[in-house]
């Protein structure tokens, strides 16, 4: 009988892990990048507020727990990095194709799609690390926030981020 109970506990543990993974994927399917980040958390929140919104902890990258500017992640949104500067979320970024923008552009899409979708609202600049890459930005009307997409030499979007200007405009999340 003991082995049957152990098997049942193991089965329940595996089932709970699988359910958590499915819920994370379902949440990812609903979340869309906008100027204020990736819901349910948003730019300008404290870590505690974001954790409450996400219903999950935001874990600091190794060696960054005490740094004034940190990159954090959560199991609630796999493949997403939150940049926390002096306790506030200033930027959210991903290289994961699961997370589209509000207008439907996502990592892996051709940069031409972003040009078509955003039209004249799109600011296009050369990418600093790619000969033919681009930095494609869409600013909020007050220009305090932006959605930024990066494309590589093949014209594919390889990263998407949203946040406060100027933090979101930098290639690296922390300027310190």
C-alpha positions, 0 to 999 in steps of 0.5 A: 500500500505504501508504494501506491500512496507514493505513486499517487503523491508523485502523480499529483505532484507531476499533475500540479507542475503540468497544470502550472505550466499550462496556466503560464502558457494560457496567461502568456497567450492572453498578455500583449505588449503595450507602452506600459509593459506586459499585463498584468504587471505594468511599468511604474509598479514596485516589485511588490505591486507587480508580484501581487498582479502576477500572483508570483514572485519576481526573482532577481538574476544571480548576483543582482539581488542588492543591485540598484538596477536588476533584471528579474523574471517570473514563472508566471511569464516565462521568457520575460525579463523585468528591469527594476531600477531603484525598486520600480519596474522601468522596462519589460522585455522578451525574445519569446514569440509567445508575447505579441504586441497589442497590434499583433506583432511578435518576435519572429515576425518580419520587420515589414509587418511592424512597418505595415501595422504601425505605419507613420507612428513607427520611428525607424533607426539603424540597430547598433549591433547589426549592419542591416538591423533596425530599432523600431519604436512606437511612442505613447502620445506624451512620449514618456513610454514606448514599445521598441522592437529590434530586427536583425540583418535578416529583417526578423524581429528578435526582441521586443520591449516596453517601458519608460523613456529613456530606459526602454530606448537603451539596448541593455536594460540597466544603464548603471 
